[in-house]
Amino acid sequence: MRPMRILHTSDWHLGHELASHRRETEHEAFLTWLLEQLDMQDADVLLVTGDIYDVANPPVSAMRRLFDFLRAATTRRPNLQVVVIGGNHDSAARIDLPSALLGEGRVRFVGAMPRAEGLPDCEALLMPLLDGDGAVGAWLAAVPFCRPGDLGTHTLSSLYKEVLDKGAVRAGDLPLVVTGHLHIAGGAVSELSERCIVIGGQEAEASSLFDERAAYVALGHLHRPQWIPGQVPIRYAGSPFPLSSTERNYRHSISVVSLARGKCEVSEIAIPRPVPFLALPEGGAAPLDQVIRAIEQLEIDASLPRESHPFLEVAVLVDGPEPHLQSRVLAALEGKPVRLTRIEKVTAQEKRTETRPLAGEDLAELQPGAVFEAMFRSEYSDGPPEELARAFDALLVEVETAGGDD
């Protein structure tokens, strides 16, 4: 019997903009490539682990792009199953909405934790995965992003224990795949586009959530593709392309999971990057005159359409006020076919300003948790106590997700 093949991808962030630059060309290129991979990898299942949209109320163009892709994928591969779970950027209600039309067919959306009599209904998260012959080849526990109110009397650990208990019974001797959209302790975070989402008062440890009953754990939220140490294969699929300047060196990929009884093999396929992400100077921040020379020497194909112009971040080393810094950089860039994402000021004595979020960053790039920490340090000359930081993170989750499910 041929192993079941699952394509695991995540964090598409449809509708995303970077420094007011739209990413539609990149999304279109990625989804076209993904359609081809579904065929090339002979996929039985496409699994998307959250943050399908960039915001809770995405533009119509982003929703249309998703449903156009789903139509094309299921037309191209009539037996393909698609499962999409909600992430912290998504409105749980918006993700769940298509389920009323689609039912329990080949395309399943799980936006919110289902409930029965006011309690989390872990049984409702379980669904069979069919192989190419239409037989059940594995089971999936499709756990979406869990907001604090979703847990009820559970902790995150006890919730996943119940999911694994029920999933193992349902799966029997078949492989059980478990999903999640959360931050696992030890996962590498992208500083400008992610934050550590804390549920149930603490960062989750992989060893406390997942055991050997799971054949594969498919995670979303962190944009760097990465493995998490644990008793079983645990993997973040990562985003399809850089969502901030700090992600420009990531090797973005999808994960191809081959499942058979007692065996799980995972390989990565690198995603082509349709638009380059440049940083000047290449060796790191430099004095302004040197930066200007580097910009002037920049050679890029002027025939590229604007939506394919490379993104550019500029880092300038400063030792005092530079009142004309921005105007000189912008003047040097005049006529260059690039899209500027930010101008970063770096002092010779201190770390890069991305670790000091209140020092010269654009407002759109500031992360709430980083601002909170910086303000606390400025007032008390030290970082916030761990308990207070966790309380702030939990409050932030409530605030950011409350408005999306009206």
N, C-alpha and C positions, 0 to 999 in steps of 0.2 A: 504493500500500500504506500502511495506517495505521501511524504510528510505534508502536513498542513502548512501553508505559507501565509504569514501575516506581515504586511507592511506597516510599520509603526512610525508615525510622524506626529508632529506636535507644534503648537505655538505659531500658527500661521499669521495671526494678527492682521487679518484682512481689514483694509481701511487705514492701515498705519501710515502716518506721516513722520518724516524726520526733518526737523527744523523747517517745517512748512513745505517740504518737498514730498510729493506723493510717491507711493511705491507700487502703483498699479502695474507698470511694465514688469517689475520684478515678480510680482505675484502671478501675473499671467504666464511668464516664462517658467516659473516653478510648477504651476499646475499643468501646463502642457507637458513638461518633462515627467511629472508624476504619472500622468496618464500613460505615457510610454513605458514607464517602469512597471506599472500594473500588469502589462502584457509581458514584458521581458522577464519579469520574475514569476510569472504565472501565479499571481496572487489570488488567494481565496478570500482574504479579509484585508480591508484598509481600516486601521485603527488610529484615530486622531485624539490625542490626550489633552485637549483643553486649549483655551485661548484661541479659538477659531477666529474670533473677531478681536479687534484692538480695544474697543470700548463697548460698554453695555448697550449703547444705542448706536449701532454702526450705520454708516450711510447705506442707502439703497444699493449703490453700486457694489458694495462689499457683499451684501446678501445675495445679489444677483450673481456675482462671481462664484459664490459657494454653490448655489443651486444649479448653475450652468455646468459647473464641474461635476456635480453628483449625477446630473442627467447624462453627461458624456461618459462618465465612468461606468455607470450601470447599463448604458446602451452598448458600450464597447465590450463589457464583460457581464453577460446576463446573469451569471451565478455569483458575482461578487457581493460580499457583505461589507457594509460600511457602518462603523460605529463611531460616533462623535460624542465625547463627554464635554461638559462645561468646565471652564477654567475661571480663575479669579477676575479676569478682564471681561468675562461674558456675563450677560444677564441670564440667570438660570431659567427664567420664564421664557425668554426669547429662544433659547436653545431647545427647550421642551416643546415649544409650540408646534413644530412640524409633526410631532408624534401623533397628534390628534388626527392628522390626515394620513400618515404613513402606517400607523399601527405597528404591529410586530413583524414588519416585512424585512426586506434586505437592507434597508437603511434605517438605523436606529440612532436617536438622539437622547442623551441622558444629561439634562441640565442641572437638575436639583436632586438631592437625596430623596427618593420616594418615601412616603410615610404611610403607616397603617395604624389607625387609632391613636394618632399623635406621636407615634414612635418611628424611628428609622426602620424602613422595611428592606432589610438586606437581601431577602429572597427575591425581591423585585429587580435587583441589580443583575441577577444571573441570567445568562442567555446562551443557548447553544451556538457553536460555530460549525458551519458545514464545510466539508471538504469538496473536492471537485466532483465527486460522485453523488453529492447530496446527502451523505451520511454525516452524523455528528462526529467530528474529529477532535473537538476540544470544547471547553466551556470558558466563558468570559464573565468575570465579576467587574462590571463597568461602574466603578466608583468615581463620581465627579468630584470637583472641588467642594470641600465641606466647609461651609461657613459656620461660625461658632454656634448659631442657633440650630444647625442641622444635627448636632450630636445628641441632643436630648440629655439623657443621663449618662451617655457614653463619654469616654475619653477617645481620642483618636486611636489609641492602641486597642481598646476594647471593641471599638467599632470594626476595625480591620480583623480582629480575632473572630468576631461573629461572621463577618463576610467569608473568611477562610473556612470556618467551621461548616457553614451552609454550602459554600462552593465545593468543598472537598466531598461532601456527601453527594451532591448533585453530579459531580464529575466522575466519581468512582475511580476507575483506572485510566481515565482520559486526562490529558493535560488541562490544568487550570491556569488561565491568564488573569492577572489582577491589574487594574489600572489605578492611577491616582494623579491628582494635580495638586502638588504641595512641595514644600521645601524639606528635603531630607538632610539632616545634619551631615556636614562634610561635602555637600554639593557646591561646586564653584559658581558664584553669583556674578552676573554682569552688573557693574556698579551703576550704570546710567539708565538701565531699562528694566531692572528687576529689583525686588526686595525680598527679604526673608519673611514669608507669610507664616505666622505663628498661630496655630489652632490648638485650643485646649490648654493654652498657657505655656506651652513649651515647644521647642523645635523637635521634630520627630527623629528618632533613631531608627535606621532601617531594621536593625535586629529586633526592635520591639514591635514592628508592624508586620513583617513578612517572614514566613518560615518555609520549610521545604515542601509544603503542600502546594505552593505556587510554582508552576513550571517557568513562568516568566512574569516579571513585574514591569509594566509599561507606564512610565511617568512623563508628566508634562510640568511646565512652569519654568525650569531653568533653560536658558537659550543655548548653552554650550552642550553639545552631545557628550555624554559621559556615563561611565559605569559607577555604580554605588556599591561598595563592599557589603556583602550580606550572605545569607545562607543559600540564596538562589540568585539567578541572573536578574539584576535590577538596573534599568537603563532609562536615562533621559534621552529622548530622541533629539531634542533641541529644535531651534527655529530654522526655517529654510534659508535665511540670509541674515546679515547683521541688522539688528534693530537699533543699535547705537554705535558710536565710534569705538567703544571698548570691545566690541565684538568683531572687529574687522579681521582679526587673525584667527577666528574660529574656523574649524574645518566642518562646515555644516553638512549634515547627512541625514539619510533615513536609515532605519534599522529593518533588516529583513530577518524575520524570525521563522525558523523551520521547526515544527513541533511533531513529534511522534511519541508513542508511549515510552515514557522513561527517558526521553532524549530531547534536548533543546539546543539548537545551534543558531547563533546570531551573527550576522555579518552587516557591514556598513557599506552604503553606496553614497559617495560624495555627490552633493548637489552642485551643479554648475552655477557659478556666480555671474549673472548677466550684467551687473554693473559693478565696476571696481570701487573700492573704498580706499582712498589715499590719505596719507598723513605726511605733512611737511613740517620741518625737515625730517627725512627718513630716520636719522639717528636720534631723534628726540628734540626737545625744545632748544632753540638757539636764539642769539640776539636778533633784534628786529632787522638790521641790515642784511644779515645772513639769510633770514627768512624771506625777505623781499627778493634777494638774488635767486633763491631756490624756486620761488613762484615764477619769476621771469624766465627761468630755464625750463619750466614745465612745458612739455610738448604732448598734446592730445589731439586726436583726430577731430578737426573742426566740423567734419561732415556728419558727426553723430547727431541724431535727434536729441532734443533737450532731455527727454525722459531717460535717455541712456548716458547722459553726462556723468562722469565719475563723481562720487561724493568726496569731499575734501575737508579734513580737519587741519588747522594750523596751530602750532604751539610756539609761543614766543617766550624766550627767557628774559625776565626783567629784573632790574635791581632798584627800581624806583618808579615814579610816575612816568607814564608814556602817553601824554595827552593825544598824540596823533597816531597811535598804534593802529586803531581800527581803520581810520581813513586811509592810511598808507597801504595796509593789507588789501582793502577793497579796491584801491586804485591799481595795485599791481595785478589784481585778479580781473580787472576790466577786460572783457573780450575773451577771456579764457573759458573754454567749454567745460566748466566744472560747476558743481553745486556745493557751496560752502555750508558745512553743518555747524561749526563753531570755531571761534578763535580763543584758544586757551592761554592764559597768562600763567607762567611758572616762575616762581622765585628761585634764586640760586641756593638759598639756604633751606628752603622748605620742600615738602613733598608736592607732587602734582596737585593742582587745585581740585581734581576729582575726588580727593580725600578730604577736601575742605570746602564743602558745598556752598558756603555763603560768600566765598571769595572770588567774585568776578564771573560766576557762571550765569548763563541765560536762565531766566525764570522757568522756561518750559523744561529745562533739564534737571531742575532741583527735585530730589526725591524727598517725600515727607519725613521718612525716618532719619535721613541724613541731616535735614534741617533741624529736626527736633534735637538730635545729638549735638549739633553745632551750637544751637542756642543754649542748651544745658551747659556745655563746656564754657561758653562765654560768661555764663552767670556764676558757675560754681568751680571753674578751673579743672573739671574732671568730667568723664563721661557719666551718663545716667546709670544708676544701679540696675542690675540685670532684671530684677522684678519689675521696676518701673518701665524699662525698655520693652519687656514682654507685654505689659499692660497697654502701652502705646500701640504696639503692633496689632494686638487684638482689637483695640478701638478703631484703628485704621481700616482693618478688614471690614468691620461693621459699617463704617462710614462709606467706604468705596463701593460696597456691594448693595447697600440699602436702596439706592436710587434706581437700580437697573431692572427691578422686577415689578414695576407698577403695572 
